[in-house]
Amino acid sequence: MKIIHQKCEKSLSNNKSLPINSYLVGYILDDIKLYDIVQASSQVEVFDYYHDLTKNVLSIEWTSGKVSPKVYGYTKPEGKKKK
């Protein structure tokens, strides 16, 4: 599991440049309602992590992401400069 945005606004989950396997997690920590956007292989993995962390998981929802997980965050390597 990879945390993409931590303690963010709920509206960030509407970004279509997120990977398709990303989730918006709502939880309560120290009586404050917070949201994280995470990339994971399953909702069970996300729930287990946040349940161990806070015991107060409110929701786990899909984001609007449309990018393949294989290419998300990929940057083209710099090639050798030609002489």
TITI-899632 format. One record per residue (C-alpha): residue in three letters; x, y, z. Coordinates in steps of 0.02 Angstrom, whole numbers, plus 32768, in hexadecimal, padded with zeros to 4 digits. Layout:
# residues N
+-----+------+------+------+
:  aa :   c1 :   c2 :   c3 :
+-----+------+------+------+
: ALA :    X :    Y :    Z :
...
+-----+------+------+------+
//
This chain:
# residues 83
+-----+------+------+------+
:  aa :   c1 :   c2 :   c3 :
+-----+------+------+------+
: MET : 8000 : 8000 : 8000 :
: LYS : 803D : 80AE : 7FD5 :
: ILE : 7FF9 : 8151 : 801D :
: ILE : 7FE7 : 81D1 : 7F91 :
: HIS : 7F9B : 8262 : 7FF3 :
: GLN : 7F91 : 8268 : 80B0 :
: LYS : 7F16 : 82D4 : 8113 :
: CYS : 7ED1 : 8322 : 8075 :
: GLU : 7E2D : 836B : 8038 :
: LYS : 7DA8 : 82F3 : 7FFC :
: SER : 7D9F : 834F : 7F55 :
: LEU : 7E4D : 8311 : 7F24 :
: SER : 7E01 : 8266 : 7F02 :
: ASN : 7DAB : 82AE : 7E66 :
: ASN : 7E53 : 82BC : 7E0D :
: LYS : 7E53 : 824B : 7D73 :
: SER : 7F12 : 8242 : 7D72 :
: LEU : 7F0F : 81CE : 7E0B :
: PRO : 7F29 : 8113 : 7DF0 :
: ILE : 7E8F : 80A6 : 7DD9 :
: ASN : 7EBA : 8040 : 7E74 :
: SER : 7EB5 : 80D6 : 7EEA :
: TYR : 7E3D : 80F1 : 7F7A :
: LEU : 7DFF : 8183 : 7FE2 :
: VAL : 7E03 : 8150 : 8099 :
: GLY : 7DA0 : 81B0 : 811D :
: TYR : 7DD2 : 8197 : 81D2 :
: ILE : 7DD2 : 81EB : 827B :
: LEU : 7E76 : 820F : 82D4 :
: ASP : 7E76 : 8270 : 8378 :
: ASP : 7DBF : 82A2 : 835E :
: ILE : 7DE6 : 82F0 : 82B4 :
: LYS : 7D9D : 82AD : 8212 :
: LEU : 7E29 : 8295 : 8192 :
: TYR : 7E3C : 8252 : 80E1 :
: ASP : 7ECC : 81F8 : 808C :
: ILE : 7EDF : 81BF : 7FD8 :
: VAL : 7F39 : 8118 : 7FCD :
: GLN : 7F6B : 809F : 7F45 :
: ALA : 7F51 : 7FE9 : 7F73 :
: SER : 7F2A : 7F40 : 7F27 :
: SER : 7E89 : 7F29 : 7F8B :
: GLN : 7E13 : 7F7F : 8004 :
: VAL : 7E3B : 7EFB : 8085 :
: GLU : 7EF1 : 7F33 : 8088 :
: VAL : 7EBA : 7FE8 : 80A0 :
: PHE : 7E3D : 7FBC : 8129 :
: ASP : 7EBB : 7F51 : 8189 :
: TYR : 7F3C : 7FDE : 8188 :
: TYR : 7EC4 : 8067 : 81C0 :
: HIS : 7E6A : 7FF9 : 823E :
: ASP : 7F11 : 7FD3 : 8291 :
: LEU : 7F3E : 808C : 828B :
: THR : 7E9E : 80DD : 82CB :
: LYS : 7E13 : 805D : 82EC :
: ASN : 7D9D : 80E2 : 82A1 :
: VAL : 7D90 : 80C3 : 81E6 :
: LEU : 7CFA : 8122 : 81A3 :
: SER : 7D00 : 80FB : 80E9 :
: ILE : 7D69 : 80B2 : 805D :
: GLU : 7D35 : 80EE : 7FAF :
: TRP : 7D7D : 80E4 : 7F00 :
: THR : 7DC9 : 8183 : 7EBB :
: SER : 7DA7 : 81C5 : 7E0C :
: GLY : 7E54 : 818D : 7DD1 :
: LYS : 7E67 : 814E : 7D1F :
: VAL : 7F24 : 8130 : 7D11 :
: SER : 7F6A : 8080 : 7D09 :
: PRO : 7FCA : 8053 : 7DA8 :
: LYS : 805E : 801B : 7D3D :
: VAL : 807A : 80CA : 7CF8 :
: TYR : 8042 : 8133 : 7D8C :
: GLY : 80D5 : 819A : 7DCA :
: TYR : 8143 : 8162 : 7D3A :
: THR : 81C3 : 81DF : 7CFC :
: LYS : 8223 : 81C7 : 7C5D :
: PRO : 82DA : 81A3 : 7C82 :
: GLU : 8356 : 821F : 7C3E :
: GLY : 83B0 : 81D8 : 7BA9 :
: LYS : 8464 : 81EE : 7B7A :
: LYS : 8489 : 8291 : 7B25 :
: LYS : 84C3 : 8280 : 7A72 :
: LYS : 8563 : 82D5 : 7A3E :
+-----+------+------+------+
//
